[in-house]
Amino acid sequence: MKTLGSAAAVIRTILAAWAALAGCGGGSGSPPGFHALATEQSGILLSAAYTADGMATIAGGQIGGGGALLLRWDGRALATVPTPGAHAFWWVTAPGPRDLFLAGEAGEVHHFDGESLTAVDAGAPATATLFGVWGSGAGDLWAVGGSFSTTGAKRVIRHLSGGQWTAVDSPAGVPAETTYFKVWGSGPGDVWIVGDGGVVLHWDGAALSRDTRVAGADRFLTVHGCDDRDVWAVGGTASAEVRAFDGAGWRVFDATGAQPLEGVACAGGDVLVGGAFGYAARIAGGRLTPLPTPAAVGDLFIHGIARAGAHALAVGGDLLAGAGDAYHGFVLEL
């Protein structure tokens, strides 16, 4: 049973408000658009990452205290990887073909070598969910998170450097109740963290500071970029929030008509976003153009997007599942 103190229950409360605002953002349509690889996967799918060998790793599980789910996509078929004892994964990052790292519930981090999982002691509190993980390499990793529970850990930032995981303090002025959702960087000296209350943090290789140049938002859920001068933060609860960083500052990107967003991925100056009610869009040339998604995901939520050249995966599921219900997920390909 999922309690109101769980991340899943609070997410359902937020997303229910979204559902009252608009109809489906997906639906049928003609190419170019996303097509379904799987629409009834047992376990919600929250993140995906490609490696240089063309393989995609897809992560998720039964959120709110359940087990993990790990899939591999080779361009032909989805294969399930055993995840003994692991709690649900919220994010995956791929510094190398055989060096993937997954973070999720119960403060857990795992290493995946393409065949098997190994638990990693990152020192995160067991009351925290690590919603995001990113690394420039196997020896330079960041994991961030928090909790929706009043008794859970907040403002969790863990950094692996020099072979040791350490806690990184939040900058002064970040509210104590803040949960961080995602982390991404262009390199070890350029790392971004986003979270509740529109908080955006930046690591310059020596210190972590809050970037106050970002126009306020109620929540940023994901950050990703093409390079250090092309970074995107997305989120929102009642409507889409999009911010773009050009190396000098942040601007508000007009996302009128877009559903609240949970996923973003940038490649070669081309940006894909996804979110509530199967909504997906491309941002290019200063415009946001909706992309067709299958009708089967029209009342579901795209949570993560992965890019590999012209290929892209969008993953998600039924974040509005009722208390006690099993979660289900989908995988879409562009």
Secondary structure, DSSP 8 states (H G I E B T S, - for coil): ---TTSHHHHHHHHHHHHHTT---S-----SSS-EEEEEEEESEEEEEEE-TTS-EEEEEE-TTT-BEEEEEE-SS-EEEE--TT-B-EEEEEEEETTEEEEEEGGG-EEEE-SS-EEEE-----TT-EEEEEEEEETTEEEEEEE-SSTTS--SEEEEEETTEEEE----TTS-TT--EEEEEEEETTEEEEEEBTT-EEEE-SS-EEE-TTS---SBEEEEEEEETTEEEEEE-SSS-EEEEE-SS-EEE---TT---EEEEEEETTEEEEEEBTT-EEEEETTEEEE----GGGTTSEEEEEEEETTEEEEEEE-TT--TT---EEEEEE-
